[in-house]
Amino acid sequence: MLFNKPLIVLAGPTYFNELDKYKRAKVIFPEHPCKWRPCNLRTGVDNCGCMGDINYVKIYEKIKTNV
């Protein structure tokens, strides 16, 4: 964001509202987020695992359209 570059964010259990202010940010959410979202769990501590539910095709498509 500091260098005004495109940014792709994988948002799982936590979403940072500051991203809404950056117009070049594209956010990808899990296909089936956990029911506690946003749970704000620290990595490795009772991890809900919703990050594993992000489709890699969506990531590829966002990269392809952001270049």
PQR file of N, CA, C, O and H, with PARSE charges and radii, in Angstrom:
ATOM      1  N   MET A   1       0.821  -1.181   0.000 -0.4000 1.5000
ATOM      2  CA  MET A   1       0.000   0.000   0.000 -0.0000 2.0000
ATOM      3  C   MET A   1       0.868   1.248   0.000  0.5500 1.7000
ATOM      4  O   MET A   1       0.506   2.264  -0.593 -0.5500 1.4000
ATOM      5  N   LEU A   2       1.990   1.171   0.652 -0.4000 1.5000
ATOM      6  CA  LEU A   2       2.885   2.306   0.743 -0.0000 2.0000
ATOM      7  C   LEU A   2       3.370   2.737  -0.641  0.5500 1.7000
ATOM      8  O   LEU A   2       3.543   3.928  -0.896 -0.5500 1.4000
ATOM      9  H   LEU A   2       2.284   0.346   1.134  0.4000 1.0000
ATOM     10  N   PHE A   3       3.586   1.777  -1.527 -0.4000 1.5000
ATOM     11  CA  PHE A   3       4.094   2.080  -2.866 -0.0000 2.0000
ATOM     12  C   PHE A   3       2.992   2.082  -3.922  0.5500 1.7000
ATOM     13  O   PHE A   3       3.283   2.064  -5.118 -0.5500 1.4000
ATOM     14  H   PHE A   3       3.445   0.809  -1.320  0.4000 1.0000
ATOM     15  N   ASN A   4       1.736   2.103  -3.493 -0.4000 1.5000
ATOM     16  CA  ASN A   4       0.579   2.140  -4.397 -0.0000 2.0000
ATOM     17  C   ASN A   4       0.568   0.965  -5.376  0.5500 1.7000
ATOM     18  O   ASN A   4       0.249   1.127  -6.554 -0.5500 1.4000
ATOM     19  H   ASN A   4       1.500   2.118  -2.522  0.4000 1.0000
ATOM     20  N   LYS A   5       0.912  -0.194  -4.881 -0.4000 1.5000
ATOM     21  CA  LYS A   5       0.910  -1.417  -5.690 -0.0000 2.0000
ATOM     22  C   LYS A   5      -0.405  -2.160  -5.484  0.5500 1.7000
ATOM     23  O   LYS A   5      -1.047  -2.007  -4.444 -0.5500 1.4000
ATOM     24  H   LYS A   5       1.171  -0.325  -3.924  0.4000 1.0000
ATOM     25  N   PRO A   6      -0.814  -2.966  -6.471 -0.5600 1.5000
ATOM     26  CA  PRO A   6      -2.006  -3.800  -6.261  0.2800 2.0000
ATOM     27  C   PRO A   6      -1.780  -4.754  -5.088  0.5500 1.7000
ATOM     28  O   PRO A   6      -0.668  -5.236  -4.869 -0.5500 1.4000
ATOM     29  N   LEU A   7      -2.834  -5.014  -4.352 -0.4000 1.5000
ATOM     30  CA  LEU A   7      -2.732  -5.853  -3.171 -0.0000 2.0000
ATOM     31  C   LEU A   7      -3.858  -6.878  -3.183  0.5500 1.7000
ATOM     32  O   LEU A   7      -5.029  -6.523  -3.323 -0.5500 1.4000
ATOM     33  H   LEU A   7      -3.737  -4.623  -4.530  0.4000 1.0000
ATOM     34  N   ILE A   8      -3.503  -8.140  -3.037 -0.4000 1.5000
ATOM     35  CA  ILE A   8      -4.494  -9.205  -2.927 -0.0000 2.0000
ATOM     36  C   ILE A   8      -4.411  -9.749  -1.513  0.5500 1.7000
ATOM     37  O   ILE A   8      -3.349 -10.173  -1.059 -0.5500 1.4000
ATOM     38  H   ILE A   8      -2.552  -8.429  -2.923  0.4000 1.0000
ATOM     39  N   VAL A   9      -5.543  -9.733  -0.822 -0.4000 1.5000
ATOM     40  CA  VAL A   9      -5.591 -10.114   0.581 -0.0000 2.0000
ATOM     41  C   VAL A   9      -6.438 -11.368   0.743  0.5500 1.7000
ATOM     42  O   VAL A   9      -7.562 -11.438   0.246 -0.5500 1.4000
ATOM     43  H   VAL A   9      -6.407  -9.388  -1.190  0.4000 1.0000
ATOM     44  N   LEU A  10      -5.894 -12.348   1.437 -0.4000 1.5000
ATOM     45  CA  LEU A  10      -6.645 -13.551   1.782 -0.0000 2.0000
ATOM     46  C   LEU A  10      -7.176 -13.332   3.195  0.5500 1.7000
ATOM     47  O   LEU A  10      -6.416 -13.380   4.163 -0.5500 1.4000
ATOM     48  H   LEU A  10      -4.981 -12.291   1.840  0.4000 1.0000
ATOM     49  N   ALA A  11      -8.479 -13.092   3.312 -0.4000 1.5000
ATOM     50  CA  ALA A  11      -9.085 -12.764   4.603 -0.0000 2.0000
ATOM     51  C   ALA A  11      -9.897 -13.958   5.088  0.5500 1.7000
ATOM     52  O   ALA A  11     -10.899 -14.331   4.478 -0.5500 1.4000
ATOM     53  H   ALA A  11      -9.096 -13.053   2.526  0.4000 1.0000
ATOM     54  N   GLY A  12      -9.464 -14.538   6.166 -0.4000 1.5000
ATOM     55  CA  GLY A  12     -10.176 -15.692   6.718 -0.0000 2.0000
ATOM     56  C   GLY A  12     -10.868 -15.324   8.004  0.5500 1.7000
ATOM     57  O   GLY A  12     -11.910 -14.667   7.984 -0.5500 1.4000
ATOM     58  H   GLY A  12      -8.650 -14.235   6.662  0.4000 1.0000
ATOM     59  N   PRO A  13     -10.300 -15.739   9.136 -0.5600 1.5000
ATOM     60  CA  PRO A  13     -10.958 -15.470  10.401  0.2800 2.0000
ATOM     61  C   PRO A  13     -10.912 -13.997  10.797  0.5500 1.7000
ATOM     62  O   PRO A  13     -11.694 -13.561  11.641 -0.5500 1.4000
ATOM     63  N   THR A  14     -10.010 -13.230  10.199 -0.4000 1.5000
ATOM     64  CA  THR A  14      -9.865 -11.825  10.548 -0.0000 2.0000
ATOM     65  C   THR A  14      -9.929 -10.976   9.292  0.5500 1.7000
ATOM     66  O   THR A  14      -9.356 -11.341   8.266 -0.5500 1.4000
ATOM     67  H   THR A  14      -9.374 -13.585   9.513  0.4000 1.0000
ATOM     68  N   TYR A  15     -10.618  -9.849   9.362 -0.4000 1.5000
ATOM     69  CA  TYR A  15     -10.680  -8.903   8.251 -0.0000 2.0000
ATOM     70  C   TYR A  15     -10.332  -7.527   8.783  0.5500 1.7000
ATOM     71  O   TYR A  15     -10.877  -7.086   9.795 -0.5500 1.4000
ATOM     72  H   TYR A  15     -11.083  -9.553  10.196  0.4000 1.0000
ATOM     73  N   PHE A  16      -9.426  -6.855   8.101 -0.4000 1.5000
ATOM     74  CA  PHE A  16      -8.981  -5.538   8.528 -0.0000 2.0000
ATOM     75  C   PHE A  16      -9.739  -4.471   7.745  0.5500 1.7000
ATOM     76  O   PHE A  16      -9.569  -4.352   6.531 -0.5500 1.4000
ATOM     77  H   PHE A  16      -8.984  -7.213   7.279  0.4000 1.0000
ATOM     78  N   ASN A  17     -10.570  -3.700   8.429 -0.4000 1.5000
ATOM     79  CA  ASN A  17     -11.417  -2.702   7.780 -0.0000 2.0000
ATOM     80  C   ASN A  17     -10.625  -1.627   7.053  0.5500 1.7000
ATOM     81  O   ASN A  17     -11.167  -0.965   6.167 -0.5500 1.4000
ATOM     82  H   ASN A  17     -10.708  -3.797   9.414  0.4000 1.0000
ATOM     83  N   GLU A  18      -9.357  -1.434   7.402 -0.4000 1.5000
ATOM     84  CA  GLU A  18      -8.537  -0.426   6.740 -0.0000 2.0000
ATOM     85  C   GLU A  18      -8.391  -0.723   5.251  0.5500 1.7000
ATOM     86  O   GLU A  18      -8.127   0.179   4.456 -0.5500 1.4000
ATOM     87  H   GLU A  18      -8.916  -1.972   8.121  0.4000 1.0000
ATOM     88  N   LEU A  19      -8.563  -1.980   4.879 -0.4000 1.5000
ATOM     89  CA  LEU A  19      -8.431  -2.354   3.468 -0.0000 2.0000
ATOM     90  C   LEU A  19      -9.491  -1.695   2.600  0.5500 1.7000
ATOM     91  O   LEU A  19      -9.275  -1.504   1.404 -0.5500 1.4000
ATOM     92  H   LEU A  19      -8.777  -2.713   5.525  0.4000 1.0000
ATOM     93  N   ASP A  20     -10.623  -1.349   3.177 -0.4000 1.5000
ATOM     94  CA  ASP A  20     -11.690  -0.701   2.419 -0.0000 2.0000
ATOM     95  C   ASP A  20     -11.262   0.672   1.903  0.5500 1.7000
ATOM     96  O   ASP A  20     -11.811   1.164   0.917 -0.5500 1.4000
ATOM     97  H   ASP A  20     -10.798  -1.505   4.149  0.4000 1.0000
ATOM     98  N   LYS A  21     -10.305   1.277   2.552 -0.4000 1.5000
ATOM     99  CA  LYS A  21      -9.834   2.600   2.146 -0.0000 2.0000
ATOM    100  C   LYS A  21      -8.840   2.532   0.983  0.5500 1.7000
ATOM    101  O   LYS A  21      -8.616   3.534   0.303 -0.5500 1.4000
ATOM    102  H   LYS A  21      -9.859   0.877   3.352  0.4000 1.0000
ATOM    103  N   TYR A  22      -8.253   1.380   0.754 -0.4000 1.5000
ATOM    104  CA  TYR A  22      -7.250   1.227  -0.306 -0.0000 2.0000
ATOM    105  C   TYR A  22      -7.922   0.655  -1.544  0.5500 1.7000
ATOM    106  O   TYR A  22      -8.298  -0.517  -1.570 -0.5500 1.4000
ATOM    107  H   TYR A  22      -8.435   0.566   1.306  0.4000 1.0000
ATOM    108  N   LYS A  23      -8.069   1.475  -2.554 -0.4000 1.5000
ATOM    109  CA  LYS A  23      -8.824   1.104  -3.756 -0.0000 2.0000
ATOM    110  C   LYS A  23      -8.160   0.017  -4.588  0.5500 1.7000
ATOM    111  O   LYS A  23      -8.829  -0.629  -5.394 -0.5500 1.4000
ATOM    112  H   LYS A  23      -7.763   2.427  -2.532  0.4000 1.0000
ATOM    113  N   ARG A  24      -6.868  -0.198  -4.414 -0.4000 1.5000
ATOM    114  CA  ARG A  24      -6.167  -1.207  -5.214 -0.0000 2.0000
ATOM    115  C   ARG A  24      -6.124  -2.572  -4.523  0.5500 1.7000
ATOM    116  O   ARG A  24      -5.479  -3.498  -5.013 -0.5500 1.4000
ATOM    117  H   ARG A  24      -6.325   0.328  -3.759  0.4000 1.0000
ATOM    118  N   ALA A  25      -6.807  -2.693  -3.392 -0.4000 1.5000
ATOM    119  CA  ALA A  25      -6.843  -3.967  -2.662 -0.0000 2.0000
ATOM    120  C   ALA A  25      -8.022  -4.806  -3.135  0.5500 1.7000
ATOM    121  O   ALA A  25      -9.143  -4.311  -3.248 -0.5500 1.4000
ATOM    122  H   ALA A  25      -7.331  -1.941  -2.993  0.4000 1.0000
ATOM    123  N   LYS A  26      -7.760  -6.069  -3.408 -0.4000 1.5000
ATOM    124  CA  LYS A  26      -8.788  -7.055  -3.738 -0.0000 2.0000
ATOM    125  C   LYS A  26      -8.775  -8.093  -2.624  0.5500 1.7000
ATOM    126  O   LYS A  26      -7.732  -8.676  -2.328 -0.5500 1.4000
ATOM    127  H   LYS A  26      -6.849  -6.471  -3.316  0.4000 1.0000
ATOM    128  N   VAL A  27      -9.917  -8.322  -2.013 -0.4000 1.5000
ATOM    129  CA  VAL A  27     -10.010  -9.228  -0.873 -0.0000 2.0000
ATOM    130  C   VAL A  27     -10.696 -10.521  -1.304  0.5500 1.7000
ATOM    131  O   VAL A  27     -11.724 -10.500  -1.981 -0.5500 1.4000
ATOM    132  H   VAL A  27     -10.764  -7.848  -2.254  0.4000 1.0000
ATOM    133  N   ILE A  28     -10.112 -11.639  -0.902 -0.4000 1.5000
ATOM    134  CA  ILE A  28     -10.683 -12.954  -1.184 -0.0000 2.0000
ATOM    135  C   ILE A  28     -11.052 -13.600   0.146  0.5500 1.7000
ATOM    136  O   ILE A  28     -10.219 -13.733   1.042 -0.5500 1.4000
ATOM    137  H   ILE A  28      -9.277 -11.657  -0.352  0.4000 1.0000
ATOM    138  N   PHE A  29     -12.305 -13.995   0.255 -0.4000 1.5000
ATOM    139  CA  PHE A  29     -12.801 -14.652   1.464 -0.0000 2.0000
ATOM    140  C   PHE A  29     -12.960 -16.150   1.207  0.5500 1.7000
ATOM    141  O   PHE A  29     -13.051 -16.564   0.052 -0.5500 1.4000
ATOM    142  H   PHE A  29     -12.982 -13.887  -0.474  0.4000 1.0000
ATOM    143  N   PRO A  30     -12.995 -16.968   2.260 -0.5600 1.5000
ATOM    144  CA  PRO A  30     -13.232 -18.408   2.094  0.2800 2.0000
ATOM    145  C   PRO A  30     -14.612 -18.665   1.490  0.5500 1.7000
ATOM    146  O   PRO A  30     -15.546 -17.888   1.686 -0.5500 1.4000
ATOM    147  N   GLU A  31     -14.718 -19.752   0.766 -0.4000 1.5000
ATOM    148  CA  GLU A  31     -16.004 -20.130   0.168 -0.0000 2.0000
ATOM    149  C   GLU A  31     -17.055 -20.392   1.247  0.5500 1.7000
ATOM    150  O   GLU A  31     -18.216 -20.009   1.104 -0.5500 1.4000
ATOM    151  H   GLU A  31     -13.960 -20.383   0.607  0.4000 1.0000
ATOM    152  N   HIS A  32     -16.633 -21.045   2.322 -0.4000 1.5000
ATOM    153  CA  HIS A  32     -17.536 -21.371   3.428 -0.0000 2.0000
ATOM    154  C   HIS A  32     -16.879 -20.923   4.732  0.5500 1.7000
ATOM    155  O   HIS A  32     -16.243 -21.726   5.415 -0.5500 1.4000
ATOM    156  H   HIS A  32     -15.690 -21.356   2.438  0.4000 1.0000
ATOM    157  N   PRO A  33     -17.031 -19.635   5.081 -0.5600 1.5000
ATOM    158  CA  PRO A  33     -16.373 -19.159   6.307  0.2800 2.0000
ATOM    159  C   PRO A  33     -16.972 -19.807   7.554  0.5500 1.7000
ATOM    160  O   PRO A  33     -18.117 -20.259   7.552 -0.5500 1.4000
ATOM    161  N   CYS A  34     -16.181 -19.840   8.600 -0.4000 1.5000
ATOM    162  CA  CYS A  34     -16.663 -20.433   9.845 -0.0000 2.0000
ATOM    163  C   CYS A  34     -17.785 -19.575  10.419  0.5500 1.7000
ATOM    164  O   CYS A  34     -17.895 -18.392  10.097 -0.5500 1.4000
ATOM    165  H   CYS A  34     -15.251 -19.473   8.602  0.4000 1.0000
ATOM    166  N   LYS A  35     -18.601 -20.162  11.254 -0.4000 1.5000
ATOM    167  CA  LYS A  35     -19.768 -19.450  11.771 -0.0000 2.0000
ATOM    168  C   LYS A  35     -19.405 -18.359  12.774  0.5500 1.7000
ATOM    169  O   LYS A  35     -20.247 -17.525  13.105 -0.5500 1.4000
ATOM    170  H   LYS A  35     -18.512 -21.123  11.516  0.4000 1.0000
ATOM    171  N   TRP A  36     -18.161 -18.352  13.263 -0.4000 1.5000
ATOM    172  CA  TRP A  36     -17.750 -17.348  14.238 -0.0000 2.0000
ATOM    173  C   TRP A  36     -17.073 -16.155  13.600  0.5500 1.7000
ATOM    174  O   TRP A  36     -16.593 -15.273  14.312 -0.5500 1.4000
ATOM    175  H   TRP A  36     -17.477 -19.030  12.994  0.4000 1.0000
ATOM    176  N   ARG A  37     -17.019 -16.100  12.286 -0.4000 1.5000
ATOM    177  CA  ARG A  37     -16.281 -15.056  11.584 -0.0000 2.0000
ATOM    178  C   ARG A  37     -16.806 -13.685  11.937  0.5500 1.7000
ATOM    179  O   ARG A  37     -18.026 -13.530  11.980 -0.5500 1.4000
ATOM    180  H   ARG A  37     -17.409 -16.817  11.708  0.4000 1.0000
ATOM    181  N   PRO A  38     -15.995 -12.679  12.192 -0.5600 1.5000
ATOM    182  CA  PRO A  38     -14.547 -12.822  12.372  0.2800 2.0000
ATOM    183  C   PRO A  38     -14.229 -13.319  13.778  0.5500 1.7000
ATOM    184  O   PRO A  38     -14.672 -12.740  14.770 -0.5500 1.4000
ATOM    185  N   CYS A  39     -13.471 -14.375  13.846 -0.4000 1.5000
ATOM    186  CA  CYS A  39     -13.160 -14.945  15.154 -0.0000 2.0000
ATOM    187  C   CYS A  39     -11.863 -14.383  15.731  0.5500 1.7000
ATOM    188  O   CYS A  39     -11.617 -14.512  16.930 -0.5500 1.4000
ATOM    189  H   CYS A  39     -13.110 -14.845  13.041  0.4000 1.0000
ATOM    190  N   ASN A  40     -11.033 -13.762  14.893 -0.4000 1.5000
ATOM    191  CA  ASN A  40      -9.792 -13.130  15.344 -0.0000 2.0000
ATOM    192  C   ASN A  40      -8.899 -14.071  16.142  0.5500 1.7000
ATOM    193  O   ASN A  40      -8.250 -13.654  17.101 -0.5500 1.4000
ATOM    194  H   ASN A  40     -11.234 -13.658  13.919  0.4000 1.0000
ATOM    195  N   LEU A  41      -8.867 -15.323  15.750 -0.4000 1.5000
ATOM    196  CA  LEU A  41      -8.010 -16.284  16.450 -0.0000 2.0000
ATOM    197  C   LEU A  41      -6.566 -16.122  16.010  0.5500 1.7000
ATOM    198  O   LEU A  41      -6.296 -15.872  14.835 -0.5500 1.4000
ATOM    199  H   LEU A  41      -9.394 -15.662  14.971  0.4000 1.0000
ATOM    200  N   ARG A  42      -5.647 -16.261  16.937 -0.4000 1.5000
ATOM    201  CA  ARG A  42      -4.227 -16.225  16.590 -0.0000 2.0000
ATOM    202  C   ARG A  42      -3.863 -17.506  15.870  0.5500 1.7000
ATOM    203  O   ARG A  42      -4.456 -18.554  16.128 -0.5500 1.4000
ATOM    204  H   ARG A  42      -5.866 -16.464  17.891  0.4000 1.0000
ATOM    205  N   THR A  43      -2.899 -17.435  14.974 -0.4000 1.5000
ATOM    206  CA  THR A  43      -2.455 -18.598  14.221 -0.0000 2.0000
ATOM    207  C   THR A  43      -1.934 -19.673  15.166  0.5500 1.7000
ATOM    208  O   THR A  43      -1.140 -19.388  16.063 -0.5500 1.4000
ATOM    209  H   THR A  43      -2.417 -16.583  14.765  0.4000 1.0000
ATOM    210  N   GLY A  44      -2.376 -20.887  14.966 -0.4000 1.5000
ATOM    211  CA  GLY A  44      -1.900 -22.007  15.751 -0.0000 2.0000
ATOM    212  C   GLY A  44      -2.616 -22.197  17.080  0.5500 1.7000
ATOM    213  O   GLY A  44      -2.356 -23.174  17.783 -0.5500 1.4000
ATOM    214  H   GLY A  44      -3.021 -21.118  14.238  0.4000 1.0000
ATOM    215  N   VAL A  45      -3.504 -21.292  17.434 -0.4000 1.5000
ATOM    216  CA  VAL A  45      -4.232 -21.408  18.696 -0.0000 2.0000
ATOM    217  C   VAL A  45      -5.707 -21.581  18.361  0.5500 1.7000
ATOM    218  O   VAL A  45      -6.369 -20.630  17.944 -0.5500 1.4000
ATOM    219  H   VAL A  45      -3.715 -20.498  16.863  0.4000 1.0000
ATOM    220  N   ASP A  46      -6.212 -22.774  18.539 -0.4000 1.5000
ATOM    221  CA  ASP A  46      -7.612 -23.067  18.231 -0.0000 2.0000
ATOM    222  C   ASP A  46      -8.009 -22.556  16.843  0.5500 1.7000
ATOM    223  O   ASP A  46      -9.075 -21.968  16.665 -0.5500 1.4000
ATOM    224  H   ASP A  46      -5.674 -23.546  18.877  0.4000 1.0000
ATOM    225  N   ASN A  47      -7.143 -22.790  15.880 -0.4000 1.5000
ATOM    226  CA  ASN A  47      -7.357 -22.292  14.522 -0.0000 2.0000
ATOM    227  C   ASN A  47      -8.620 -22.891  13.918  0.5500 1.7000
ATOM    228  O   ASN A  47      -8.803 -24.108  13.946 -0.5500 1.4000
ATOM    229  H   ASN A  47      -6.277 -23.267  16.024  0.4000 1.0000
ATOM    230  N   CYS A  48      -9.494 -22.048  13.372 -0.4000 1.5000
ATOM    231  CA  CYS A  48     -10.751 -22.540  12.817 -0.0000 2.0000
ATOM    232  C   CYS A  48     -10.546 -23.200  11.451  0.5500 1.7000
ATOM    233  O   CYS A  48     -11.397 -23.981  11.025 -0.5500 1.4000
ATOM    234  H   CYS A  48      -9.346 -21.059  13.349  0.4000 1.0000
ATOM    235  N   GLY A  49      -9.463 -22.915  10.765 -0.4000 1.5000
ATOM    236  CA  GLY A  49      -9.141 -23.593   9.516 -0.0000 2.0000
ATOM    237  C   GLY A  49      -9.844 -23.066   8.282  0.5500 1.7000
ATOM    238  O   GLY A  49      -9.758 -23.690   7.224 -0.5500 1.4000
ATOM    239  H   GLY A  49      -8.772 -22.280  11.111  0.4000 1.0000
ATOM    240  N   CYS A  50     -10.540 -21.934   8.377 -0.4000 1.5000
ATOM    241  CA  CYS A  50     -11.279 -21.451   7.215 -0.0000 2.0000
ATOM    242  C   CYS A  50     -10.358 -20.958   6.096  0.5500 1.7000
ATOM    243  O   CYS A  50     -10.798 -20.861   4.951 -0.5500 1.4000
ATOM    244  H   CYS A  50     -10.610 -21.428   9.236  0.4000 1.0000
ATOM    245  N   MET A  51      -9.106 -20.646   6.391 -0.4000 1.5000
ATOM    246  CA  MET A  51      -8.176 -20.214   5.342 -0.0000 2.0000
ATOM    247  C   MET A  51      -7.937 -21.329   4.328  0.5500 1.7000
ATOM    248  O   MET A  51      -7.660 -21.056   3.161 -0.5500 1.4000
ATOM    249  H   MET A  51      -8.749 -20.725   7.322  0.4000 1.0000
ATOM    250  N   GLY A  52      -8.042 -22.570   4.763 -0.4000 1.5000
ATOM    251  CA  GLY A  52      -7.874 -23.699   3.851 -0.0000 2.0000
ATOM    252  C   GLY A  52      -9.031 -23.852   2.883  0.5500 1.7000
ATOM    253  O   GLY A  52      -8.975 -24.669   1.964 -0.5500 1.4000
ATOM    254  H   GLY A  52      -8.267 -22.791   5.712  0.4000 1.0000
ATOM    255  N   ASP A  53     -10.074 -23.072   3.085 -0.4000 1.5000
ATOM    256  CA  ASP A  53     -11.258 -23.155   2.234 -0.0000 2.0000
ATOM    257  C   ASP A  53     -11.284 -22.056   1.163  0.5500 1.7000
ATOM    258  O   ASP A  53     -12.312 -21.839   0.522 -0.5500 1.4000
ATOM    259  H   ASP A  53     -10.119 -22.408   3.832  0.4000 1.0000
ATOM    260  N   ILE A  54     -10.151 -21.363   0.969 -0.4000 1.5000
ATOM    261  CA  ILE A  54     -10.062 -20.355  -0.092 -0.0000 2.0000
ATOM    262  C   ILE A  54      -9.677 -21.069  -1.379  0.5500 1.7000
ATOM    263  O   ILE A  54      -8.700 -21.817  -1.425 -0.5500 1.4000
ATOM    264  H   ILE A  54      -9.316 -21.540   1.490  0.4000 1.0000
ATOM    265  N   ASN A  55     -10.447 -20.829  -2.401 -0.4000 1.5000
ATOM    266  CA  ASN A  55     -10.258 -21.488  -3.691 -0.0000 2.0000
ATOM    267  C   ASN A  55      -9.042 -20.902  -4.406  0.5500 1.7000
ATOM    268  O   ASN A  55      -8.984 -19.692  -4.625 -0.5500 1.4000
ATOM    269  H   ASN A  55     -11.240 -20.221  -2.363  0.4000 1.0000
ATOM    270  N   TYR A  56      -8.077 -21.735  -4.769 -0.4000 1.5000
ATOM    271  CA  TYR A  56      -6.864 -21.256  -5.433 -0.0000 2.0000
ATOM    272  C   TYR A  56      -7.161 -20.674  -6.809  0.5500 1.7000
ATOM    273  O   TYR A  56      -6.393 -19.846  -7.301 -0.5500 1.4000
ATOM    274  H   TYR A  56      -8.124 -22.718  -4.591  0.4000 1.0000
ATOM    275  N   VAL A  57      -8.245 -21.082  -7.435 -0.4000 1.5000
ATOM    276  CA  VAL A  57      -8.623 -20.521  -8.743 -0.0000 2.0000
ATOM    277  C   VAL A  57      -9.007 -19.050  -8.581  0.5500 1.7000
ATOM    278  O   VAL A  57      -8.684 -18.228  -9.439 -0.5500 1.4000
ATOM    279  H   VAL A  57      -8.869 -21.754  -7.036  0.4000 1.0000
ATOM    280  N   LYS A  58      -9.689 -18.715  -7.493 -0.4000 1.5000
ATOM    281  CA  LYS A  58     -10.035 -17.321  -7.225 -0.0000 2.0000
ATOM    282  C   LYS A  58      -8.775 -16.469  -7.062  0.5500 1.7000
ATOM    283  O   LYS A  58      -8.712 -15.339  -7.547 -0.5500 1.4000
ATOM    284  H   LYS A  58      -9.952 -19.382  -6.796  0.4000 1.0000
ATOM    285  N   ILE A  59      -7.790 -17.015  -6.383 -0.4000 1.5000
ATOM    286  CA  ILE A  59      -6.527 -16.291  -6.193 -0.0000 2.0000
ATOM    287  C   ILE A  59      -5.881 -16.039  -7.544  0.5500 1.7000
ATOM    288  O   ILE A  59      -5.453 -14.922  -7.832 -0.5500 1.4000
ATOM    289  H   ILE A  59      -7.841 -17.933  -5.989  0.4000 1.0000
ATOM    290  N   TYR A  60      -5.808 -17.063  -8.366 -0.4000 1.5000
ATOM    291  CA  TYR A  60      -5.197 -16.938  -9.691 -0.0000 2.0000
ATOM    292  C   TYR A  60      -5.940 -15.899 -10.535  0.5500 1.7000
ATOM    293  O   TYR A  60      -5.309 -15.079 -11.201 -0.5500 1.4000
ATOM    294  H   TYR A  60      -6.156 -17.971  -8.132  0.4000 1.0000
ATOM    295  N   GLU A  61      -7.269 -15.928 -10.510 -0.4000 1.5000
ATOM    296  CA  GLU A  61      -8.063 -14.976 -11.302 -0.0000 2.0000
ATOM    297  C   GLU A  61      -7.827 -13.536 -10.835  0.5500 1.7000
ATOM    298  O   GLU A  61      -7.723 -12.630 -11.661 -0.5500 1.4000
ATOM    299  H   GLU A  61      -7.782 -16.595  -9.969  0.4000 1.0000
ATOM    300  N   LYS A  62      -7.742 -13.320  -9.522 -0.4000 1.5000
ATOM    301  CA  LYS A  62      -7.489 -11.960  -9.012 -0.0000 2.0000
ATOM    302  C   LYS A  62      -6.107 -11.483  -9.429  0.5500 1.7000
ATOM    303  O   LYS A  62      -5.931 -10.316  -9.775 -0.5500 1.4000
ATOM    304  H   LYS A  62      -7.826 -14.056  -8.851  0.4000 1.0000
ATOM    305  N   ILE A  63      -5.129 -12.376  -9.397 -0.4000 1.5000
ATOM    306  CA  ILE A  63      -3.778 -12.000  -9.822 -0.0000 2.0000
ATOM    307  C   ILE A  63      -3.783 -11.654 -11.302  0.5500 1.7000
ATOM    308  O   ILE A  63      -3.194 -10.656 -11.717 -0.5500 1.4000
ATOM    309  H   ILE A  63      -5.273 -13.325  -9.115  0.4000 1.0000
ATOM    310  N   LYS A  64      -4.434 -12.462 -12.076 -0.4000 1.5000
ATOM    311  CA  LYS A  64      -4.476 -12.255 -13.528 -0.0000 2.0000
ATOM    312  C   LYS A  64      -5.141 -10.933 -13.886  0.5500 1.7000
ATOM    313  O   LYS A  64      -4.685 -10.252 -14.804 -0.5500 1.4000
ATOM    314  H   LYS A  64      -4.913 -13.272 -11.739  0.4000 1.0000
ATOM    315  N   THR A  65      -6.205 -10.554 -13.188 -0.4000 1.5000
ATOM    316  CA  THR A  65      -6.899  -9.312 -13.504 -0.0000 2.0000
ATOM    317  C   THR A  65      -6.257  -8.090 -12.875  0.5500 1.7000
ATOM    318  O   THR A  65      -6.555  -6.964 -13.273 -0.5500 1.4000
ATOM    319  H   THR A  65      -6.575 -11.108 -12.442  0.4000 1.0000
ATOM    320  N   ASN A  66      -5.379  -8.290 -11.901 -0.4000 1.5000
ATOM    321  CA  ASN A  66      -4.708  -7.156 -11.246 -0.0000 2.0000
ATOM    322  C   ASN A  66      -3.428  -6.729 -11.942  0.5500 1.7000
ATOM    323  O   ASN A  66      -2.917  -5.644 -11.664 -0.5500 1.4000
ATOM    324  H   ASN A  66      -5.137  -9.204 -11.578  0.4000 1.0000
ATOM    325  N   VAL A  67      -2.907  -7.534 -12.823 -0.4000 1.5000
ATOM    326  CA  VAL A  67      -1.616  -7.215 -13.459 -0.0000 2.0000
ATOM    327  C   VAL A  67      -1.798  -6.225 -14.560  0.5500 1.7000
ATOM    328  O   VAL A  67      -0.826  -5.838 -15.209 -0.5500 1.4000
ATOM    329  H   VAL A  67      -3.322  -8.415 -13.049  0.4000 1.0000
TER
END
